[in-house]
């Protein structure tokens, strides 16, 4: 009888809700379907939460489907992940990754825990290697301490939370951040400067409830007058593809120097940077 394997997978908050409700997972990589088999265990790390949130058993063999159910498939109106597998809930809960790092065997380099939960292009994280049964049991035990209701939602980021995190991140990186920065005729959500009295070198605009075209127009103006690096923070995922299209068309002049980032990416960077800054201070 084949020995069960334990796999880690990372997913966005939107796709976490979908897989939890529909009890399926999918990939575009056919090779993955030869590695992960019926009966194996899949443990999901949800980006932006710093937690493992669900453990599932692979309840079927992989099969092909044309149904578009994942958040990016719906936005792009095309099938991206044709290979699908059914899941059966083993445990829903919250197991904080940071708390578990010292005990997890698969995290060999404790000073760089984030590399073990990076995505690997359609496959499981941890460099596509299974984890040990003892690590699985450790995550399961921690998850059982904080069981998660299947109907529990994810609190969205507020505009002020994102602004404050970007300001603190700027300080952690040794920059001079300012919020609600006036650069006539606009007011920018957050800017970073290399020197306090200098011009902004990085400009952040948070697309929360306003018009996407207006946010990009503000960023274009920032580049025209300061030649700053531009960052568009997308809080509504349906805006991401629209932003890409606008950057390829109307705003093509700033496409190469504009980075689109999502709130969960800011949260993860903020959390890890804060942790390692504190450690660095203690070591000095």
Secondary structure, 3 states (H helix, E strand, C coil): CCCCCEEEEEECHHHHHHHHHHCEEEECCCCHHHHCCCCCEEEEEECCCCEEEEEEEECCCCEECCCCCCHHHHHHCCCCCCEEEEEEEEEEEEEEHHHHCCCCCCCCCHHHHHHHHCCCCCCCCCCCCCECHHHHHHHHHHHHHCECCCCCCCCCCCHHHHHHHHHHHHHHCCCEEEEEEEECCEEEEEEEECCCCCCEEEEEEEECCCCHHHHHHHHHHHHHHHCCEEEEEECCCHHHHHHHHHHHCCCHHHHHHEEEEEHHHHHHHHHHHHHHHHHHHHHC
